[in-house]
Amino acid sequence: MQKGKRKGNESSPRIYVDTNILQGAISGRNTEDILFLNKAKEKEWKVYTSIYSLMELLDVAKDRKFLMNSVIERWVDVSTFLQGRKAKDLSKDDLQDITKRLNNFFLNNKIIEFINIKDADWELVKKIGESSNLHSSDVLHLVTAWVGNCHILVTHDKEFIKEGNRILKEEKVYVSLRICDVDKAEETIMEVTIARALD
């Protein structure tokens, strides 16, 4: 097997996973996200995310660790925590613990591969950023899934689903890429697979 190639059908659907799905699975707080990743493994779907997701996961983990250190262990009030949030004072051990936890998650979920936009894709990022109500990180996720030839982008963000699908329809990409919630993933994969075959 060639490096970078994964066992499974080459016609398997390509699924881009938004940060909030990964966050739910890593924290164990969202069974739906864990079940989704397990189903992806079982069905040998091709699952992708990007370096933007990893950076967002690091930010969330650092905020959480800073919260635990400040509010819980030092009894700092919440308003003081919020003021100091940008100037975190996490130790090297704290940062290593965060990195280890995230690395372990991706090691245990080897089906998730990283894809990223190329230099030529920044013009599309700019265009969508200027013509939509999407947050900049959502624009990056959308463009990465789009240029990565993904069938679906899975997220829990209802506004991202609504606005992102509007853009995909406007750009005439909705036939080959759709944004959906985890509970609609399998159904949406079928719709896009059929639409791509007919296109």
Secondary structure by P-SEA (a helix, b strand, c coil): ccccccccccccbbbbbcaaaaaaaaacccaaaaaaaaaaaaacccccccaaaaaaaaaaaaaaaaaaaccccccccaaaaaaacccccccaaaaaaaaaaaaaaaaacccbbbbbbcccaaaaaaaaaacccccaaaaaaaaaaaaacccccccccaaaaaaaaaaaaaacccccbbbbcccaaaaaaaaaaaaaaac
